Amino acid sequence: MKFVGILSDDLKYNNDSTSTFEDAKSIVLAAFDVSWEDLLNSNEKAWKTLWRESEVIVSNNEYMTLAAEASIFHLLANTRSSNVDFDFCLGELLD
């Protein structure tokens, strides 16, 4: 079994590689305390909830539905409610 800690430091103010590595390492070490089945079930449950809340269907156009779903997937996968400073980027673009 392989555990990988993925962490973006884009929004961290101290942006140093040592703290980012330590944060990623703590994610991996925490995963050792959880079984593979529990991790998988947790992931599947979270994604089912997210998809249920954000479903888009473009009538009579499977390609556009797929494109909309792909865009939503990328937004959901790359943004988190814990990223409180993320909205400043959008604010600067809209000003």
C-alpha positions in Angstrom: 0.0 0.0 0.0 1.3 3.5 -0.8 0.2 6.7 0.9 0.9 10.1 -0.8 0.4 13.5 0.9 -0.5 16.2 -1.6 -0.4 19.7 -0.5 -0.4 23.1 -2.3 1.5 25.9 -0.7 0.2 28.5 -3.1 -1.9 30.2 -0.4 0.6 29.9 2.5 2.2 33.1 3.6 5.4 31.4 4.7 5.7 29.4 1.5 8.9 27.6 2.6 9.6 24.1 1.4 10.4 22.7 4.9 7.0 23.6 6.4 5.2 22.4 3.2 7.1 19.0 3.4 6.3 18.7 7.1 2.6 19.4 6.4 2.5 16.8 3.6 4.3 14.3 5.8 1.8 14.7 8.6 -1.0 14.0 6.2 0.7 10.7 5.2 1.4 9.7 8.8 -2.3 10.4 9.8 -3.4 8.1 6.9 -1.5 5.2 8.5 -4.1 5.3 11.4 -7.0 4.7 8.9 -7.7 1.6 6.9 -7.7 1.6 3.1 -11.4 0.8 3.1 -12.2 3.7 5.5 -10.2 6.1 3.3 -11.9 4.9 0.1 -15.4 5.0 1.7 -14.7 8.5 3.0 -13.5 9.7 -0.4 -16.5 8.1 -2.2 -19.0 9.6 0.3 -17.5 13.1 0.0 -17.6 13.0 -3.8 -21.1 11.7 -3.9 -22.2 14.6 -1.7 -20.3 17.1 -3.8 -21.7 15.8 -7.1 -25.3 15.6 -5.8 -25.0 19.3 -4.8 -23.5 20.4 -8.2 -25.0 18.3 -10.9 -25.4 20.0 -14.3 -27.3 18.5 -17.2 -27.4 20.2 -20.6 -30.5 18.9 -22.4 -29.8 17.0 -25.6 -26.0 17.8 -25.5 -23.9 15.1 -23.8 -20.7 16.9 -24.8 -21.7 20.1 -23.1 -22.8 18.2 -20.0 -19.4 16.5 -19.9 -17.6 19.8 -20.4 -19.6 21.4 -17.5 -19.0 18.4 -15.3 -15.2 18.5 -16.0 -15.2 22.2 -15.1 -17.1 21.5 -11.9 -14.7 18.6 -11.0 -11.7 20.9 -11.4 -13.2 23.6 -9.2 -14.2 21.1 -6.6 -10.9 19.3 -6.6 -8.8 22.4 -6.4 -10.7 24.7 -4.0 -11.5 24.0 -0.4 -13.6 25.9 2.1 -10.4 26.0 4.3 -8.7 28.2 1.7 -10.0 31.4 3.2 -7.7 33.6 1.2 -8.6 32.2 -2.2 -11.3 34.7 -2.9 -8.9 37.6 -3.0 -7.7 36.4 -6.4 -11.3 36.7 -7.8 -11.8 40.1 -6.2 -8.7 41.5 -7.9 -10.0 40.2 -11.3 -13.4 41.7 -10.8 -12.3 45.1 -9.7 
